[in-house]
Amino acid sequence: MKVLNPLKAPFGTAKFSRVKNVSYHQWEDAFDVEFDDGLSFLEPHRTIRKANRISPKAIVERVELDEELRHGFFVHYDNGQTAEVSWAFIRELPPKNCPHCK
């Protein structure tokens, strides 16, 4: 599954909007991230795993929204690892010359 979203802005140009809700859809192996301004993105789990160097065998236990600032969320895995995902990771396109973003 490849998610291409024309609503994502180039790196460094996205407007901040607080994360309203996040949920993990196991059947799609993706996270549904909803923002206060009404935009919603389906972010593939593999991109979050890769960015946070999470083991491929790790299983999602729970997803936790940062309740205070609502600037991102945390994904907790059964092996003790935790992925931290910021609003910018979801709303912005990575730089084209980024070697580890491919």
N, C-alpha and C positions, 0 to 999 in steps of 0.2 A: 504494500500500500504506500503510495507516495502522495503526500498532501501538499498541494500547491495553492497558496492563498494570496490573491492579488491585493488583499487588504493590508498585508504586512508592509511596513515602511522600511526604507533603507536604514542601515545601522546608524544610530545617532540622531535620527530625525523623527522618531515616533513620539506622539504625545502621551504623557503619563495618564493612565486611568487605573483606578484601584481595581484589584481582582475582587469580583463579587462572589464567585462560586467556582469550585473546581471539583471534578469527579473523574474517577478512573473507569473506563469502559473496557472490561476484560475481553469481551468478544471482538473488539477492534484493536486491542493492545495500544490504546491511546488515551490521552487526557483531554477532557472537554473543559476548557477554561473560559469563563464568562466574565466580562468586565462591566464596570458601572456605566460606561457610555453605550452599552448595548452590543458591542462586538463580541463575538464568540469564536474561538479557535479550537480545532481538534489537533493537538500536538502528538505526533507519534512517540510512543514510549522509547523506541530505539534512540531517538535524538537526545532524550533526557538521560538515558543510560550512558551514552557515549560521552556527553558533556561532563558528567559527574563521575565517570569511570566506575560504574556499578557493574558488578559481576553479572554475566549473562544468565546464571542460574538463580539469581536472587528473585524472590517473589514479593510483589507489593502486599504489604500488610495493611497500611493505612495512608491516607493523604490528609495533610494538615494545612489549612489555610493560615497564613500569618494574620491573626485576628486584630492585632494592634494597628499596624500600618497598612495591611492588605496590599503589600508591594510584591507579593509572591506566595509560594507555597513549598511545602516539604513533602517528600515521598519517603516513607519509612519501609524498609525491606525486612524480610524474615531473618537475614543473616547479620543484622545490626547496622548495615549501611544506611545512609540517609542522603538523598539527593535534594539539593536546594535549587529551586527554579524561580528566577525573577520575572517580573512582568515584561521586561525588555527581551528576555529570551523567547517569549511567546509572540510578542508583537513586532519585533524587528527582524529583518533579513540579515544574516551574517555577512561580514565583509567578504568580497570576492577573493581577496588575496590571503585569507586566513587559512594556514596550512592544516590545522587540526579541526576545522569546521566542515570538512568534506565528508 
